Amino acid sequence: RFGSLGSVVAAPAELLSGIAGAASPVTALLKLVHHALFRITHAEVKRRPVIGNWDKLIDYLTVSMAYEPVEQLRILFLDSRNTLLADEVMSRGTINSVNVYPREVAKRALALEATAIILVHNHPSGCSDPSQDDVTMTKGIQAALQPLDIVLHDHVIVGKGNWFSFRTNRLLNL
């Protein structure tokens, strides 16, 4: 029904509870596993410079959002050493879109005294290819941050078992 073990572990408790044979203790155990994976991968990202630990970052992002049922846009706020200051969900959307406002991104980055950010959002469809709206939104945020000397290191789209990096695919103005 869920398609993969990752989808089962990340599924909302309500969906798991509704399946014949998935009694409450089973649901609780699956949610405990998901939470433990989140905590482990988050700790690996938090204690080191994010840019130098790309594999750990991708693991963390996959656990935290690849199987979300709706799109969400997270922002990883970084200090001058590229260490994680904050990881915040800025917006939740629908099954195939999420809105974000460059002004709000800039405002939050300034409040946290971030010198760089990484945009991250998921595609519930599982395909991590960017849409034209994703490209347009990324360019708008980058343009808003540039005069403030806040660097947009990347925009990562997380699918189910795959990911897309704007930087790697040369879609950022560097």
Secondary structure, DSSP 8 states (H G I E B T S, - for coil): --SSHHHHHHS-HHHHHTSTT--HHHHHHHHHHHHHHHHHHHHHHHTSBSTT-HHHHHHHHHHHHTT-SS-EEEEEEE-TT-BEEEEEEEEE--SS-----HHHHHHHHHHTT-SEEEEEEE-TTS-----HHHHHHHHHHHHHHGGGT-EEEEEEEE-SS-EEETTTTT-S--
